[in-house]
């Protein structure tokens, strides 16, 4: 499914500060989703705007209700933001259904020189499903991946998008994602049972392992969202992909260690604003 593309957006002149747009779902507990992304943008001094594609009744224990936003309203939000605020980087998070994905594809195709980070979120840290119908996965694979400067799934999401089996190693998953159209692929927490956290990056030519300590704080609600949001900011500022991936990994690792353990009874939120990190 597709829709007729609009004329290219009229972008305003470049602002002094980095402008990043998050396209994703609302998390009513504000740990992940667009609220988490906006916090991540702010934590490194970027201005964040948002395009809401879905609403969840969500807290640290999971999602109890959800609803998608009409694609026409999503389109109107995106046009309103890009025509006035502009963007130096765009992150695409949760994609609810195929019509919505194709609406985004036909609008984002005009962003020739602007980094697009695709984080195909299909479940929360607590294990609740978020969209991810087979039709939407096909739309992500065929529509969004070719627009992505980098795609950042976890290992389960990577297996579902690529259709590779459970034994496929991270390097094969990452290479297949690039084969499907993404310029680069970063598998987050590629070995979830290992004592260390390893993000596996394939930049289209070389593989890179980005390792760090695994915290036991249970403060990882929104970790994936924060990682891809920070990656968007750093790429928008011209940081090379490998450097941006290392910076995002380090910041999120610190945010998990210093997480908001006093918030909620389940998987507590990350806290990117705890302490100060000079980027």
N, C-alpha and C positions, 0 to 999 in steps of 0.2 A: 504494500500500500504506500502511496505517496501523494503529495499535493503539489500544486503548481507553485514554483518558487516566486517570491516577491522580488522586486527590484532591490539592488544592493542598499544596505542601510547607509544613511548619512551619518558618519561618525563625527562627533565634535573634536576639536583640537585636543592634543595630548595634555592631560592635567599634570600638575607638579607631583602629585602622589600617585602611586600605583593603584589602578582601579581593576578590581576583579569581580566577576559575576559568578554566583553559584546557582546552578539549576538543579533543584532537588526537592525533597519533601520536608515538611515541617515536623519537628520532634517536640511535642508539647512539654517534655522535660528539659529541653534545650541542651541536651548533652551531645547530640549528633545532628545529622541533617543540616538544613540551611542555618539553623541557629548556631550549631557547632562550627560550621564553615565561617560564618560572620565573625565569631570569636577568634578563629584562627587567623583570618585576614587581619583583624585589628591587632592581634598579638605581635605582628611584625610590621605594623604601621601602614598597612594597605587599606584603601577604602573599599568596602564590600557592598555590593548590590545583590538582589536575589530575584529569582523567578521560581515561584512555587508550582510544582507539578502534582503534589499530593499532600494530604493532611493525615497525620496519624494521632491517635490517642495513645501515647507512649510514655513509659517511664523506665526506670533502670531494670525492671523485671521483664519487660517485653511490650508488645503492641497488643492493645485490646480492641481497637477499631481503626479503620482507615478508609480513605476515599481519594480517588484521583480527581484532578482538576480538568475541566473541559479543555481539549487541545486549542480551541480558538482563544480562550482566555490566557493560556500559556503563551501562545503566539503574541498576543497583545502585550503581555508583561515584558516579553523579550524585546519587542520593538520599542516599547516605551523606555526601557533602560538603555538600550544601545543607542537610540537616537539622541538622547539627552546626556546621560552620564558617560556613555562610552565604555570601552573595556580594553585593558591591556592583557587580560587573561581570562579564560572561561573554564569553569569546572562543571562537568555534568555528573550528577550523582544518580539517585534512584530513578529508574525509568519504569513507569507503571504499566504501560500497554503499548502495543505496536503503533496505533494511530498517533499517540503522543510522541513516540520515538521518531517517527517519520516527519512529524511537524518540526521537531528540533533539527533533524538532519537538513531539511529544506531551508531552514533559516541560518543554521551555523555554517553552511557551505560557503557563505559569503565572507567568512572571517579568515581571509587568506594568510595574513602574517601574524595572527594572534594565537598564542598557545592555547590549545584545547586539551584539557586533561579529562579523561573519561574514567570514572570510578563506578563500575557497574554493580552497585550495592543491591544484594538480593536477600539479605537477612541482617538482623541486628546482632549486636554482641551477645545478647541474651538468647539468640536463636530464633527469633520471630521472623517469619517470611515477609518480604517487602516486594510485591509485584513478582516479576520473574516468570511470567507465563512463557510457554515455548515460543509463542508468536513474538513476544517482546524480546526474547533472547535472539531470535533470528534477525529482528530489526536492529538490535545492537550490533550483531556480528556483521550484517550486510550494510548497515547505514552509518552507525556511529564510529566503528573502528577505523574506517578509511579517513575520518576527519581528525582522529586522535593523534596529537603529538606524542602522547604516552597514555597507555591504558593501565590501570592500577587495581586489578582484581586480587582478592585473596585466592588461595590455592583451590578452594571449592568452586568459586565463581569462574576461575580460569578453566577448570575441567568442564564445567557446564557449557561455557561459551565455545570452547574448542572441540567438544565432544570426544576428547581423548579419554582413555580409561584411567582407572584409579592408580595405576602404577606409573603413569607418565611423570617423569621428573620435571622439576621447575624449568630447566633449560629447554626441554621440549615444549612445554606449555607456552613459555615466553616466545620461542621461535615461531610457534604456530599462530599466536596472536599477531605477530608482525606479518606473517605470511597472509593472514586474513585482512591486512590493510593498515594496521597501526604502525606509526613510525618507530615506536619503541614500546616495550612492555615491562612492567615492574610488578612482580608477584610479591605481595606483602605477606610476611610471616610464612614463608615458603615451606618451613618445616615446623609445624605447630607443636610437635611433641619434643623438639630439641630443647636443651637447657638455655640456648641462646636464641635470640630472634634474628632471623635472616631474611632480608628483603632481596629478592633475586631480580636483577635488572639486566635486560638485553636491549642494547641501544641500537640494534639493527645490524651491528657488526661484531661486537664483543659482549661477553657476559661479565657481570660484576656482582660480587656478593657483598652486601652491606650488612654487617653484623653488629650486634650490641647485646647487652645483658637483658634477660627477661625478668621483669619485675613481678612480684607476687602480691601486688596491692589490690587486685581486682578492680582497678580504676581504668578500665579500657573502653568504657562506653563512649563512642565517638572517636576512637583512635584512628580508624581507617579514614573517616571523613576529614579529620584534622590533617592527616598525612597528605591526602590528595589536595586539600585546600592550600596548605603551605607549599607544596610542590608547584601549584599553579602560580602563586605569588613569586616564587624564586625564578621560575621560567619567564614570567612576565618581565622581570627585572634584568633578564639577559644572562642569568647564571646558566652555565652549561648543565646538561641533564644529569651527569654523574654527580657533580657538585650539589645540584639542587636536591637530588635523591638523598645524599648523605646529610644535608642540612635538615631536610624534613624528617628523616629517621631520628636524628639526634634530638630534635625538638620534641617529637612525639614521645620518645623514650623518657625524656625528662618530665613531660606532662603526665605520663602514666605513673612515674615514681612519686610525683608530687600531687597526684590526683585528689579529687574531691571525695575522700572516703567518708565524709560526714553527710553526703548527699545520697539519699535513696538506700534501699535495702538489697538491691541486686548488684549488677555490674556498674559500679560507680563511674561518674564521668571523668574523663581526662581533664586536666586543668592547665591550659597553656599560659594562663596569666599568673600562675604561682611563681614567685620569684621573678628574676629578670634575666633575659637572654639577649645578648647583644648580637644581632645578625648584621 
